[in-house]
Amino acid sequence: MAGYKTWAVGEEVLAVDLNSYLQSQAVARFPNAGTRTAQLPAPGLNQLSTLDAAPGRVDFWTGAVWAPIPGTELGYGERTTSLPIGVGTDASSLVVASTPAITLDGGPILLEFFAPQVTLPAGVGSVFSVWFFEDNVSLGLASATMSVVAGQGTVPVNAQRRLPVAAGSHSYAARAACNAGSAVVVAGTGGAGTTMPAFIRVTRA
């Protein structure tokens, strides 16, 4: 694939120039992945395309597969009602938010969990913990927030993790538990006087 060319006034634009400098460097649009493969059998590295079957998503050619460009949202799930959280471990934690199954290409992803308000367990040293799960298997502790006052303080909670994944279908969840006492993930639908949702989001890293 060529880089960039400036044509002089009156200069002829040849087919090879049109293909190399213009068509191959545009964001080509196809109705679906099958048509893209048939019409573009040998894409160039980092060439861009988009599919009518995936509105709003732009893919790039990695040299081996078409993959969403970094930052593309791949999956999302939210909670719009508050959830009481009791004592437990990652194995017995409660699902705060989860995604539906997502088909991934094997490239790295970024997991993000956000809760606008968590009422922490009472007692200095009590901890509210969040774990990320992939396909119902714990990926490890993502966030641990400790109470530093005797009463129940409130805080927002945000956790992120970048990780490699195997190609195929996967689902993700943020789950929570306390080491003592109880907490509440406060969530709502958003709007005037209402708390925003808690959510988990998966993007291409």
Residue pairs with C-beta under 8 A, 6 or more apart in sequence:
1 20
1 24
1 25
1 44
1 45
1 47
2 17
2 20
2 21
2 24
2 25
4 21
5 17
5 21
7 13
7 17
24 44
24 47
25 47
26 48
27 48
27 49
27 50
27 58
28 36
28 40
28 47
28 48
28 49
28 50
29 49
29 50
29 51
29 52
30 36
30 39
30 40
30 49
30 50
30 51
30 52
31 51
31 52
31 53
32 51
32 52
32 53
33 51
33 53
33 66
36 49
36 51
36 66
40 47
40 49
43 49
43 61
43 66
44 61
45 61
45 62
45 63
46 60
46 61
47 60
47 61
48 58
48 59
48 60
48 61
48 69
49 58
49 59
49 61
49 66
50 57
50 58
50 59
51 57
51 59
57 68
57 72
58 68
58 69
58 72
59 66
59 67
59 68
59 69
60 66
60 67
60 68
60 69
62 107
65 105
65 106
66 105
67 105
67 107
67 204
68 74
68 105
68 204
69 204
70 203
70 204
70 205
71 203
71 204
72 203
72 204
73 201
73 202
73 203
74 102
74 104
74 109
74 202
74 203
74 204
75 99
75 100
75 102
75 171
75 172
75 201
75 202
76 99
76 199
76 200
76 201
76 202
77 97
77 98
77 99
77 100
77 173
77 199
77 200
78 97
78 187
78 197
78 198
78 199
78 200
79 96
79 97
79 185
79 187
79 197
79 198
79 199
80 187
80 188
80 189
80 197
81 187
81 188
82 184
82 185
82 186
82 187
82 188
83 94
83 96
83 176
83 184
83 185
83 187
84 182
84 183
84 184
85 94
85 96
85 128
85 176
85 177
85 178
85 182
85 183
85 184
85 185
86 94
86 177
86 178
86 182
87 177
87 178
87 179
87 180
87 181
87 182
88 94
88 177
88 178
89 177
90 129
90 131
90 133
90 138
90 140
90 141
90 175
90 177
91 138
92 177
93 129
93 131
93 175
93 176
93 177
94 175
94 176
94 177
95 173
95 174
95 175
96 113
96 115
96 130
96 173
96 174
96 175
96 176
96 185
96 198
96 200
97 113
97 173
97 174
97 198
97 199
97 200
98 171
98 172
98 173
98 174
98 200
99 171
99 172
99 173
99 200
99 202
100 171
101 169
101 170
101 171
102 169
102 170
102 171
102 172
102 202
103 168
103 169
104 165
104 166
104 167
104 168
104 169
104 170
105 167
106 165
106 166
106 167
107 165
107 204
107 205
108 162
108 163
108 164
108 165
108 204
108 205
109 162
109 163
109 165
109 202
109 203
109 204
109 205
110 160
110 161
110 162
110 202
110 203
110 204
110 205
111 132
111 139
111 142
111 159
111 160
111 161
111 162
111 163
111 172
111 200
111 201
111 202
112 158
112 159
112 160
112 200
112 201
112 202
112 203
113 130
113 132
113 142
113 143
113 157
113 158
113 159
113 160
113 174
113 198
113 199
113 200
114 156
114 157
114 158
114 198
114 199
115 156
115 157
115 158
115 185
115 186
115 187
115 198
116 156
116 186
116 187
116 195
116 196
116 197
116 198
117 154
117 155
117 156
117 185
117 186
117 187
117 195
118 128
118 145
118 154
118 155
118 156
118 157
118 183
118 184
118 185
118 186
119 152
119 153
119 154
119 183
119 184
119 186
120 126
120 128
120 145
120 146
120 147
120 152
120 153
120 154
120 155
120 183
121 127
121 128
121 147
121 152
121 178
121 179
121 180
121 181
121 182
121 183
122 147
122 150
122 151
122 152
122 181
123 147
123 150
123 180
123 181
124 147
124 148
124 149
124 150
125 146
125 147
125 180
126 146
126 147
126 178
126 179
126 180
126 181
127 144
127 145
127 146
127 147
127 178
127 179
127 180
128 144
128 145
128 147
128 157
128 176
128 178
128 183
129 141
129 143
129 144
129 145
129 176
129 177
129 178
129 179
130 141
130 142
130 143
130 144
130 157
130 159
130 174
130 175
130 176
131 138
131 139
131 140
131 141
131 142
131 174
131 175
131 176
132 138
132 139
132 140
132 142
132 159
132 161
132 172
132 173
132 174
133 139
133 172
133 173
133 174
133 175
134 165
134 170
134 171
134 172
135 170
135 171
136 171
136 173
139 161
139 163
142 159
142 160
142 161
142 174
143 157
143 158
143 159
145 155
145 157
147 153
152 183
154 186
159 174
162 205
172 200
172 202
173 200
174 200
176 183
176 185
185 198
186 195
187 195
187 196
187 197
187 198
188 194
188 195
188 196
188 197
189 197
190 196
190 197
